[in-house]
Amino acid sequence: MEDLNQLKTHIGKLLKELRVNQGLTIQDAALGLDMAFPNYLYLEKGKKGAPKLETLFKLAEFYGVPLDYFFKDFDKPHKKNLAELKLLTEFRRLNSEKKHISLRLLRALRTG
């Protein structure tokens, strides 16, 4: 569920960026897309359900971008989570003494 919320937020940010770069108001965009103002606003704020594929096609066509534009750079949060998961996995494999040493090292890195 967290991934879906991140995707909705990601798409919303991209929509706002496209709209602003094209000099459009939210009302202009909603009107051009034949969409109710609140529905467009919810999409842009990532507050509504994930947009349907048909809606993404309509948005891509309206803004003149390829459909995959809405997914660009979306995998970056996952890479961060993967790195953290690997770190945690390795940490769990350490014995108690090495865990304490690792924690002291991490605290020193954070403050230094």
CORQUIFEN-V935723 format. One line per field, one symbol per residue. ss: DSSP state (a for helix, b for strand, c for the rest). phi: phi as a letter, one per 20 degrees, with the letter a starting at -180 (. if undefined). psi: psi as a letter, one per 30 degrees, with the letter a starting at -180 (. if undefined). A space follows every 10 residues. Layout:
# CORQUIFEN-V935723
ss = ???
phi = ???
psi = ???
This chain:
# CORQUIFEN-V935723
ss = caaaaaaaaa aaaaaaaaaa accccaaaaa aaccccaaaa aaaaaccccc ccaaaaaaaa aaacccaaaa accccaaaaa aaaaaaaaaa aacccaaaaa aaaaaaaaaa ac
phi = .fffffffff ffffffffff femdeffgff ffelcfgfff ffffemeegg ffgfffffff ffemcfgfgf dfmffgffff ffffffffff fffffgffff ffffffffff ee
psi = eeeeeeeeee eeeeeeeeee fghkleeeee effhkkeeee eeeefgfllk kleeeeeeee eefhllefef gkgffeeeee eeeeeeeeee efflleefee eeeeeeeeee f.
